[in-house]
């Protein structure tokens, strides 16, 4: 997800001069190189990686590492986490007998560098399960360094009672479950308890605490193979799993120990000794290009120098299912694999959306009823004459309020308002919450937007503006880029909260885009020579733009 400029600040953002030389190194890479990078990008995005990160990449802070991990005994399983062969983190887990069941404990740390800033995620999970490893209760926390987001769940019959805590405040929610769910941490041991046999297929409902989502996991046991873990060769069963569209391959021992796990997107975990696992450094090859290399470099019929000049954009999008109704409307139309985008400034009101009113209610991580968010929204929209003016005031306010910084987090609007730090996820979560607090229906859109020769994964809000009781329109806006409305290159792939956003995960590395036609604003120069794959125009130099490093990396201005 991109973390663009802060346009209304006349002085450079934190670390501007320190990182200038490094930004010039960053440019999108060819698709053959970027395919395995996607999982790392989604960790930076903070949420869509949760299906894999929660299973593979959670761990405690370095300063108190020995103390934090002292509870793990000799039977604990330690694994190093690797990206493209380079060490980026580790995990440790164990199962402790407790009464008539078990307590599963897992902790982990993932560390990487994004846009020149080293960022670390600390993830902890504790779950109580019965002898069949069905879930009874769990505690999950994710701390990106600004304070933990904590989720606690208790199974009560057909309900899963959730408590979500951020900034010292707690919200509760009930989720209906058709069957007693399991956590992903339970799957290896549950499968081993039933007996690992080639050809066995199991389907369970798994609850992902990072996205508050119930989804089926399909597990297929293959033949026993000899797999290498460090310097040892270990006999283990190959197990293929599919969860939320993400396929992983693991190797389980007869006792349910995970010797190795691989994602087609380049993440791998390998069993190691505790000392080997805790050796953590982020090599230079991993530090650079993490975000840039995830870009989708399109095949171009022309050249887009300024996305604000685009009035219509016609694309062929391959590698994604475009049939979902969420992909239609708000300036976007889909026919088969062809997507046409219209500049939102050209949108006009249509018959009223009867469902718009439901987008003013609070929901998990969009705490529009929080008193602080309400007060901040009132300050932002004071004296604005109508809903359109209020919506624009909020764009400018949120853009100026947050320090632009890539984060590894689950963006809670309340937490974002406290820290005032974040990337597009944080800008979008806070904007949607503040818009709802101001009485403006708003929702989250996720997809890609065009920046300097490539499409980057991104999130932005859509707001509903009622012109009359019978007519209104959904308008895309972009507080991260300080755009009201958003430019006409925003390609929406999903709408909604964390459960819907995770649908993006399987698309990373598979998506291909061809620009078939570009219509520019009257008086704009015609598109120039088509870009070659991976080619970018010269990057702007320091001082040409104001604000954070994205200012001179991409040279974009909000309008």
Buried (B, 14 or more C-beta within 10 A) or exposed (E): BBBBBBBEBEEBBEBBEEBBEBBBEBBBBEBEEBBBBBBBBBBBBBBBBBBBBBBBBBBBEBEEBEEBBEEBEEEBBBBBBBBBEBBBBBBBBBBBEEEEBBBBBBBBBBBBBBBBBEBBBBBBBBBBBBEEBBBBBBBBBBBBBBBBBBBBBBBEEEEBBBBBBBBEBEBEBEBEBEEBBBBBBBBBBBBBBEEBEEEBEBEBBBBBBBBBBBBEBEBBBBEBEEBEBBEEEBEBBBBBBBBBBBBBBBBBBEEBBBBBBBBBBBBBBBBBEEEBBBEBEBBEEBBBBBBBBBBBBBBBEBBBBBBBBBBBBBBBBEBBEBEBEBBEBBBBEBEEBBBBBBBBBEBEEEEBBEEBEEBBEBBBBBBBEBEBBBEBBEEBBEEBEEBBEBBBBBBBBBBBBBBBBBBBBBBBBBBBBBBEBBBBBBBBBBBBBBBBBBEBBBBBBBBBBBBBBBBBBBBBBBBBBBBEEEBBBBBBBBBBBBBBBBBBBBBBBBBBBBBBBBBBBBBBBBBBBBBBEBBBEEEBEEBEEEBEBBBBEEBBEBEEBBBBBBBBBBBBBBE
